[in-house]
Amino acid sequence: MFSDNLDALIANDEMEDETKFSLEAKMQQSIINVDKQLMAKRNMLLNIEKETLMTLKAQLSSIPKKKEEKPAQNKFTVIGNG
């Protein structure tokens, strides 16, 4: 989108060079501003994701671990199987 407009701007022979350069600079500044806003949103989403993962990790680590229960052995069943 911007590159098409920039190419058309460069190819335009009716404009003065000063006007071309100022418009090109404005377009580049607009691209930079949009990129800054996008990076801020990406960082915000990354921070939210990190916080969510840390919360889940804390919740998982707070669950007590269960020990394996061995079946109760009866003296008579052990002798009978042997």
C-alpha positions as CSV (number, residue, x, y, z in Angstrom):
1,M,0.0,0.0,0.0
2,F,2.6,2.5,1.1
3,S,5.2,1.2,-1.3
4,D,2.7,1.6,-4.2
5,N,2.0,5.2,-3.2
6,L,5.7,5.8,-2.8
7,D,6.5,4.4,-6.2
8,A,3.8,6.5,-7.8
9,L,5.2,9.5,-5.9
10,I,8.7,8.9,-7.2
11,A,7.4,8.4,-10.8
12,N,5.4,11.6,-10.7
13,D,7.3,14.2,-12.8
14,E,4.9,17.0,-12.2
15,M,5.8,17.5,-8.5
16,E,8.8,19.4,-7.4
17,D,11.6,17.4,-5.6
18,E,11.0,19.3,-2.4
19,T,7.4,18.3,-2.3
20,K,8.2,14.7,-3.1
21,F,10.8,14.5,-0.4
22,S,8.5,16.0,2.2
23,L,5.6,13.7,1.3
24,E,8.0,10.7,1.4
25,A,9.2,11.8,4.8
26,K,5.6,12.1,6.1
27,M,4.8,8.6,4.8
28,Q,7.8,7.1,6.4
29,Q,7.0,8.9,9.7
30,S,3.4,7.5,9.5
31,I,4.8,4.0,9.0
32,I,7.2,4.4,12.0
33,N,4.3,5.7,14.2
34,V,2.1,2.8,13.3
35,D,4.9,0.4,14.0
36,K,5.5,1.9,17.4
37,Q,1.9,1.5,18.3
38,L,1.9,-2.1,17.1
39,M,5.0,-2.9,19.1
40,A,3.4,-1.5,22.2
41,K,0.4,-3.7,21.8
42,R,2.6,-6.7,21.1
43,N,4.6,-6.1,24.3
44,M,1.3,-5.7,26.2
45,L,0.0,-9.0,24.9
46,L,3.4,-10.7,25.7
47,N,3.3,-9.4,29.3
48,I,-0.3,-10.7,29.7
49,E,0.7,-14.1,28.4
50,K,3.8,-14.2,30.7
51,E,1.7,-13.3,33.7
52,T,-0.9,-15.9,32.8
53,L,1.7,-18.6,32.5
54,M,3.3,-17.7,35.8
55,T,-0.1,-17.8,37.5
56,L,-0.8,-21.3,36.0
57,K,2.6,-22.5,37.1
58,A,2.1,-21.2,40.7
59,Q,-1.3,-22.9,40.8
60,L,0.1,-26.2,39.5
61,S,2.9,-26.1,42.0
62,S,0.6,-25.5,44.9
63,I,-1.3,-28.7,44.3
64,P,-0.1,-31.3,46.8
65,K,1.5,-34.4,45.2
66,K,-0.3,-37.7,46.0
67,K,1.7,-40.7,47.2
68,E,1.0,-44.0,45.6
69,E,-1.1,-46.1,47.8
70,K,0.1,-49.7,48.1
71,P,-2.6,-52.3,48.3
72,A,-2.9,-53.6,51.8
73,Q,-1.5,-57.1,52.1
74,N,-3.1,-59.7,54.2
75,K,-0.8,-62.3,55.8
76,F,-3.1,-65.0,54.7
77,T,-3.2,-64.0,51.0
78,V,0.6,-63.8,50.8
79,I,1.0,-67.3,52.2
80,G,-1.8,-68.7,50.0
81,N,-0.2,-67.3,46.8
82,G,3.2,-68.7,47.7
